[in-house]
Amino acid sequence: NAGVTQTPKFRVLKTGQSMTLLCAQDMNHEYMYWYRQDPGMGLRLIHYSVGEGTTAKGEVPDGYNVSRLKKQNFLLGLESAAPSQTSVYFCASSSIRQPTYEQYFGPGTRLTVT
Amino acid sequence: AQSVSQHNHHVILSEAASLELGCNYSYGGTVNLFWYVQYPGQHLQLLLKYFSGDPLVKGIKGFEAEFIKSKFSFNLRKPSVQWSDTAEYFCAVSNNAGNMLTFGGGTRLMVKP
């Protein structure tokens, strides 16, 4: 099992450019999440999905869109990147079959917006 | 809304020293509690978790945490740290529905050899 994988690992964008981050999990998990990690602020939830075809906003959704067309994939899009979106982005997944909904994290994508 | 506070942002210890990292949360209902660790350059890994039963939880690598409901706390402890424990530690809480994790701001631990 690869667990949770993310592509790309690093990306540099200019202000106004767009990009899509891909998250894939092979654990057949129902829930998937996108977080951003900034120094001193821990991880903050951007968007999440409780199943294929459904998404919901988290704590900091502005400037991002997501899609979950397949159960194993969760895409995070930036339509018009801004320097404030410079961050490390983590994807995670969890299963409804586990009583504590433990989340499993990917390796992260480091995004710099200049 | 739930929130999590980690009081120590940076901790520096010498090897063999004892460790205690504070975590307090605010949420009125039943909670699940977690400690995650992020080693330099790596992704988050689960250290330990509490969802019911014995409030003293043992995790990997000699870590343990105690859930004190009356204090809304879930402090992480290790009797004797090693250089390899240098990492950032995150406390997190989820409600009983389980699908939303709220993280604390993290504590960066440096262990000097």
Interface residues (C-beta under 8 A of the other chain):
Chain A: Y31 Y33 Y35 G40 M41 G42 L43 R44 L45 Y48 V50 G58 F90 A92 S94 I96 P99 T100 Y101 E102 Q103 F105 G106 P107 G108
Chain B: V4 Q6 H9 N32 F34 Y36 Q42 H43 L44 Q45 L46 K49 F51 F90 S94 G98 N99 M100 L101 T102 F103 G104 G105 G106
